[in-house]
Amino acid sequence: MEQIERISKMEERLNKVNEAIHELSTALEKYQSVRNDIQILNEYLGSKEWRSDLQADEDGLLLQNLNRGVLSEDGIWNTIEANRELLEKMNKFVNRHQKP
């Protein structure tokens, strides 16, 4: 019975690891597809265009139902900061798990 129990537990581990690898791979592909968008948002924040868009919003020239989260300095800044923290976390993970 011990052997069957061990094999069953190892099978569970194998399935769990494979699922996590698949999910992380999918998430990384998705993240890679928006890397350029992160750079564009970073350049937009504080630019002439951003200030002009913000002024138009403050002057009431934009549609009322227009989503305008990008006009909040905190909105873009928080996203850029979250991205920086994620990259730092991934670097630490990779460095910790590299073979010496």
URWOQUI-V997027 format. One record per backbone hydrogen bond with DSSP energy under -0.5 kcal/mol. NH is the residue of the N-H (numbers start at 1). CO is the residue of the C=O. If there is no record, write none. Layout:
BEGIN
nh=(NH & NH)
co=(CO & CO)
END
This chain:
BEGIN
nh=(5 & 6 & 7 & 8 & 9 & 10 & 11 & 12 & 13 & 14 & 15 & 16 & 17 & 18 & 19 & 20 & 21 & 22 & 23 & 24 & 25 & 26 & 27 & 28 & 29 & 30 & 31 & 32 & 33 & 34 & 35 & 38 & 39 & 40 & 41 & 42 & 43 & 44 & 45 & 47 & 51 & 52 & 53 & 54 & 55 & 56 & 57 & 58 & 59 & 60 & 61 & 62 & 66 & 71 & 72 & 73 & 76 & 77 & 78 & 79 & 80 & 81 & 82 & 83 & 84 & 85 & 86 & 87 & 88 & 89 & 90 & 91 & 92 & 93 & 94 & 95 & 96 & 97 & 98 & 98)
co=(1 & 2 & 3 & 4 & 5 & 6 & 7 & 8 & 9 & 10 & 11 & 12 & 13 & 14 & 15 & 16 & 17 & 18 & 19 & 20 & 21 & 22 & 23 & 24 & 25 & 26 & 27 & 28 & 29 & 31 & 32 & 34 & 35 & 36 & 37 & 38 & 39 & 40 & 41 & 44 & 47 & 48 & 49 & 50 & 51 & 52 & 53 & 54 & 55 & 57 & 56 & 56 & 63 & 68 & 69 & 71 & 72 & 73 & 74 & 75 & 76 & 77 & 78 & 79 & 80 & 81 & 82 & 83 & 84 & 85 & 86 & 87 & 88 & 89 & 90 & 91 & 92 & 93 & 94 & 95)
END
